[in-house]
């Protein structure tokens, strides 16, 4: 049970790291006026944020079942 929570925390931390990287990439693309690249990065960032929301919900449900 504890290892499941650790895995869940690791997954959330990895998603947060990926989101941070995408935000940096998006900011650079916007500053460089790379419109198409910025759009792709926005979509990728949105997908990662959705995954994070899903992971947080799963983690919360796991904690509530304890």
N, C-alpha and C positions, 0 to 999 in steps of 0.2 A: 504494500500500500504506500509506504514512504517513497519507494523508488518511482512509483507512478507519479506522485506529486513532484518529485525532483525532475522527472522527465517533462512534466507539464510546465514547470517553472523554466526549465532550459529552453523549451519550445517558445514560450512567451518572450524570454530574453532574446532569443535569436530573431524573432519577428520584430521586436523593438529595435534591434541593431540594424536589420534590413530596412526598416522604415526610416531610420536616421540617415542611412546611406542614400536612399532614394530622395529624401528631402534635400540633401546636399546636392545631389546630381540635378534635381529639378531647379534649384536656385541657380546653379551654374548655367544650365540650359537657358533659363529665363534671362539671366544677365547677359548671355552671349547672343540673345535674340534667335535661338534655335527653336522655332515655333513647333515644328513637327516633333522634334525630340522631346520638348517640354510636354506636349500632349500625351505622348507614349508614357513618359515618366509619371504624369498625373494618373493615368489609368493604372499603372503598376502600383503606385502608391495607394490608390483607392483599394485595390485588391488586397494588398498587404494589411491595410487598416481593417478591412472586413475580416480577414483571417485572424487578426489580433482580437477583434470583438468576439468572434466565434470561440477562440481559445480561452478567452477570459470567461465566457459563459460556461464552458465546459469545466474549467477549473473551479469556478464558483459552485457549480452543481456537485462536483466531487467533494469539495469541502463541506457542503451542506449535508451530504450523505454520511459524514463521519459521525 
